[in-house]
Amino acid sequence: MKNKDISFFFNPKSIAIVGASSVAGKLSHAIMNSLKDIGFQGDIYPVNPKYKTIDSMECHQSVSDIKEDVDLAILCIPASQVLGAMEDVARKKAKGAIIVSAGFKETGQEGAELEVRLKKITGETGIRIMGPNCLGVFDNIFKIDTFFVLRERVRRPQVGGLSILSQSGSFAGTIMDELSAEGLGVAKIVNYGNRVDVGETDCLEYLAEDKSTKVVGIYMESVDDGKRFIEAAKSCAQKKPVFAIKVGRHEAGMSAAKSHTGAIAGKYEIYSAAFKKAGIIEVKGYSEFLDACKVLSKQYPADGKRVLVVTDGGGMGASIADACNDFGLQVAEPSQEIKNTLASKLPPFCAVGNPIDLTGSVTDDDYVMAVKEAMAEYDAAIVMVLWGPPTLTDKLIGMLAGAAAELKKPVIICSPGGEYSRKRNRMFEEAGLPVFSSPEEAARAAAVLAKSSR
């Protein structure tokens, strides 16, 4: 009987690396370095009959030759050798295995037959398998990194509350690098590849109870168990936001998914309906997935679609209003009571509709006052800051972050421009406010937050 507990993939006390090598460029060598660089505190046991020692560590002939207990085995060997190695791992009574090796279902019938035999091993022994054809687990909390992508090429993100589940290794590696560049924090990133055993449903059940995970994003080509997935996703989404991108929505994407991980993608409409039933926020496209990572990990969920726009440039404010309408958001006028309050506190040349145009004579206090006074009637605010006016100072950044925390409503910054603006955008991000460089990006991010209200 399978062990439902998969926590040992994230916090193993010991790892055996099958196919270990001291040769730079080998996947196993890169994985050993990844574990060392992240600061893995457990024991590592290299396994390869060709060596006696690797990096001053004893190299074992097989996993079963290791005298100590082994929680997790990582297999970096040709597909043709995996079944024999897995039988050895099972004899050792390891809890689980990550099979990095490719050459399975994604290559055709012969590879598919190997996966059938792997399923039989996990069914008969209870050992849990992640993969094959995968990167495995990156965990910032328990300090485990089985990704073979080099750190100097794919940077690891800082610690945060976002966890990503991905069937695609290339997507997992790319989003990891992108999140690092954006300064966004991550708890865990999991890539399970061909998903012969452990998949998105097992991981969702685990992440639902994981205190370090505040938001979950899923890259999905296909689903492992539709009914169980909906139940797991619904349970998780009741505790924390869950968003997902479904690829293979069209014929070309479906063909690519099949050749990539051997996934049978299925009709997109079924997935879209399942997402709604489970309370998953559906995003479409890589850019919207990244938007969701940014706004859901940094901001409060929105309670609806009503968006307040505050700007110091009327034309750019109108662009945001148009973009919001394109994404199905509501940019309604404030009540007369709010207008009267704003008019009494702002210079007479300011426009107190929606957008609120503070003009080029704006001050830091004008921005903060406008947001605080008007937000009672709105679910989220997009604040466009054009840094040209000489009356604006860097104090605005902390003041807006403080206002957002006080209001407990999402505040999104839109700040296009060159070097001066970009430097302050980084300061906004460091203060916990998500920043976008165009009206369309900001509106799309607000639409993601509006979806979270459902």
N, C-alpha and C positions, 0 to 999 in steps of 0.2 A: 504493500500500500504506500502511495506517495506521501511524503511529508509536506503538509501545507505550509509549514514555516519555511520561508526562504530568506530569513534574516542573515544566514551565514554567507550569502553572496555579498552582503554589504559590510559585515563586520567579522570576517573569518579570523580565527586565531592562528591558522597556519595555511600555507598555500604551496602546493607542489606544481612546478612548471615543467610539463612534459614536452621534451624537444628543446630543452634549455641549451643555449649556446653563448659562447663568449665572443662570437663574431659580430662586429658592428654591422648593422643593416638587416640582421635576422630579426623577425618579429618577436621571438622569445627574448632576445637581448634587449629590445626596446621596452618590452613589458617589464622586465626586471628593473630597468632604469626608471620606468614610470612609478613602480612601487617604491623604489628607493627615494625618488625625488619628492613624492607626496608625503613621505614620512611614515610608511606602513610599519606598525609596531609589532606585528606578528612574526612568525618564523617562515622563512622561504626555503624550499627544498628543490634544488635543480634536479631534473631527471633526464639522463641521456647516457646510454651505455658507451658512447664514444669518449666520454670524459671522466676523469677521476675527481677533478675540482674545476669549479667555475667561479671566478671572482673571489677566490679564497674560501669558497664554500664547498663542502663535500658534494659531489655529484653522484646521485644514486642510479643504479642500473634500471630500476623500475619503481613505481609508486609503492608497490607492496613490499619493497625492500626497506622503506623508510620505517624506522623503529617507532617514532613518535606518531601521535594521531594526526590525521590530515583532514581539515575541514573542506578545503576546496582545491580542485585540480584544474589547471589551465592547460589545454591541449593546443600546441602549436606544431603540429605534424601533418604530413600529407593525409588526405582524406582516406586513402587506402589503408592507413595504419590506425585509424581512429577506433574502429570496433575492438581491435585487440587491446589497445590502450585503455578503453573504457571497461573492458572485462577486468583488467588489472586494477583500475580505480575502484571498481565495485568490490573486488576481493579485499581491498584495504578498508572498505566500509567508509569511504569519504562521503560527506553529506551532499556534495554537489560538484558539478564540472562546468567550466566555460570552454566551449569548443570554438576556438578562433578560426580553425581550418575552414577553407572554402572547398568547393568541389562536390556539392551535394545536390539537393533538389533543383537548384538554380541552373545546373548543367544538363539536366535531362533525366531519362529513365533510370540509368545506372546509379546516379546520385540519389534519386528518389528512393530507390531500394535500400540504400545505405541508411537513409533516415528512418525507414520502416523498422529496420533492425535496431536503430538507436532508441526508437520509441518502445520497442520490446524490452530493451535493457532497463529503461527507466521504469517501465511497468512492473517488471519482475523483481527488481532490486530496491525500488523506492528512491534511488539516487536521482536528484533533480539536475536537469541539464539546461544550460543557457546556450543558445546557438543551434546548430553550427553557423559558420559564416558571420561572425559577430565580433564586436569590440569588447563587450562585457559591461563592466561596472566602473563608473567614476563616482566616488563618494567623498565629498569634502568634509563630512562630519567624522566618519570612522577612518578616514585616510587610506582609501584603497583606490588604485588607478590601474586597471588592466588594459587601458587603451594603448595600442602600439603606435599611434601617431606621435611623432616627435614633438616635444614641448617647444623647441625653438621654431617649429613651423605651425603648430596648433597650440596656442596658449590656453592654460587652464584658468577658468573663472575663479573669482574670490568666493568666499563663503556667503551664502544667502539662503533664501527660503524657497527658491524655484527648483522643481525637479522635472526632468524631461525623460519621456519614454519614447524610444524610436525603434522601428523595425529596420530602418536604414542606417548603416554605419557611416556613410558619407554625410547624411543629414546630421547625425549626432556629432561628428567631428566638426562640421561647418558651423553649426549653431553654437557649439562650445567655444570656438574661436571668436565668433561674432559677439557672444555674450561677454567674453573677456574684454574685447575691444570697447564694448559699450559700458564697461564697468558694472555690469549686472552680476549679482551674486547667485550662486547655485548650491543646492544641497546635494543632489544626485543627478547623474545622467546615465541611463541604461539603454544599451543596444543589444537586442536579443536575436537579430538576424533572421534565420530561417524558422526559428521558434518551434523546434521539435518538441519542446516541453514547456519551459517557463516563457510566458509572454505577457502582453499588456494586462490581462485580467489578474494574474498572480501579483504583478507589480502594483496594480491599483489597490488591491486588497492590502498589500503591505504599506503603501504610501498613505492610505486613509488613516492608519494608526500611527504614522511616523510624525513625531512632534516637530522635527526639523523642517519638514515639508509644509509650506504654506500655500503653494500654488502648483498645479500639475499641468504640463503640456504634453500632448501625445501626437507623434507622427505615425500615421496608420496607413498601411497598404491593404491589409486584410484583417479579419478578426479571428481569434482562436476559437472562442465559444460564445456565440451571439447572446444567448440568454444570460449566461453567467457574467459576461462582460457588462451588460446593461445593469444588472444587479450591483456589480462591484462599482461601476462608474457612478450610479445613483447614490450609493452609500458614501463614496468619496466626495462627490459634489455637494452633499449636504453639509460637509465639514469644511471644505475649502474649494476655491474655484478650480474647475477642470476645463481646459480648452483643447481642441483637437483639430488637426488638418488631415483630411482624407485625400490621398493621392490616388491616381488611377481613376479619376472621375470620367475620363474619356478614353476612347479606344487606344490611342497612342500611349497614354499613361498606364493603362492596364497591361499592355504588352511589355512596357519597360519594367513594371513591377514584377511581372512573372519571370523575366530573364534575370532580374536582380536578386530576389530572394525566393523565387519560386512561388510567390503569393498569387492566389486566385482572388482577384480584387472584388468581384461581385458588383451588383448594381449600386450606383452612387446614391440613388434615392432612398434605398433601404438604410444605408448608413446615416444619411442626413436625418431620417425619421428616428432612428435609434438614438442619435445624439440628443435630439429634442426630448425624447422620452426619459433619457438618463440625466438630463440637466447639464449636458456638456455644451460649452460655448464653441460653435463651429467657426473656424477661420479658414479663409481661402487664399492660398498663396503664401510664399515664404515671407514676404514683407509684412503681411498681417499677422503671421505667427510671431515674428519678432516684435511687432507692436504689442501683441498680447503678453509676451514675456516681460516687456518693459512696464506697461501700465498696470498689469495685474499683480506684479511683484512689488511695485512701488506705491500703489494707490489704493484708497478705499474703493469698494465696489460702488457703482452708481445705482440709484434707486429707480431710474427711468431714463427717458430720452431727452429731457429738457436741458438744453445747453446754454449757458451764459457765455458771451464772447466779450472780452475786454481788451482794448487795444489803444495804442497811441498813434495809429495810422489808419484813417478811415477806409482807404482803398483796400488795404490788406485785411482789415476787419470784414469787409464785404466779401472778400475771397473765402474767408473761413466760413462765413454764414452760408455761402453757396455750397461749399464742400460738405458742410453739415447736412444740408438738405439733400444732397446727392446720396448720402449714406443713411438717410431715413431718420435723421435726428430733428428735433424741434427747436428752432431758434425764435421763440415767441417774445413779444414785447413784455417788459415788466409791468406790473400794476401801476396805476397812477400814484398810489401811496409810495411805492419804491422810487418812482420817477421824481416825486416831490422831495423825498429825502436826499436823493443824489444831487438834484438841482440846488438844494440848499447848502450842500457841502463841497460842491465842485465849482470851478470858475465858470462864468456864464457862457463861455464859448464851447464848452464840452457838450457832446450829444449824449443824452441819457436814455436812449432806446436800447435795443439789442441788435448789433453790437453797441457797447458803451465806448465812445471815442473820446479819449482823454487828450488828444491832440499833441502837438510837438512841445507844448509847454508843461507837459506832465511832470509830476514829482513821484517819488517813491510812495509817499503817503496817499496820493490820489489812487494809485493802483490798489493798494491794500484796502482802503476805505470802500472803493467800488465793489471789490470782490466780496467783502464782508457784508455790506449792506444789501446787495442784490441776491446773494446765494440762497436766501430763504425760499425763493420761488423756483430754484433750479436744482438739477441733479448733479451737474458737473460744470466746470468752467474751463474754457480754453483762453488762456491769457497770452496774447501776442505782445512780446516785448521787442520793440525796435529801438536799438541802443543809441540812435542818433542824438536825441535831445540831451543837452548838457546838464539838465537838472536831474537826470537819473544817476544813481550811484550803485555800487556793488551791494549796498545794504539791502536793496530791493530783494535780492535772492533769499536771504534769511527771513525777511519779513513775509514774503509770499509763502515760504515753507511753513512758517509759524501760523499763518492764517489758515492754510490747508489743514494743519494738525488740529487747530481750534475748531474749525467747522466740521471736521470728520467727513468731508466730501472731496471727491477727486478734483484736483487742479492740474491741468495739463499745460505745459509751456510750449508756445510756438515762437521760435526766435531765429528767423533766417538772417543770413549775413555772412561776412567774411571772418577774418582772424579774430577781431575784437569780440564779435558775437559768439564765436565758437568757444573761446576761452571761458566766457561767462556761462555758456551752455553746459560746459563740464562742471562748473560750480553749481549750477542748478541740479544736475544729476547727483552730485555729491551730497546735496542737501535733501535728496529724496524725491525730487520732482522730475517726472519724465519729460524730456524735451524732444521736439520735432522741428525740422528745418523748413517745412512747407505746410501751407494750410491743409492740403489734401491728407498728408500724413497725420496731422493732429486730429482732423475730423475722423479719420479711419480708426485711430486709437480710441477716441471718445465713443465711437460706435461699438467697439469691443467691450468697453465698460458698460454701455447700455445693454448689451446682450447678457452681461453677467447678472443684471437685475432680474432676469427671468427665472 
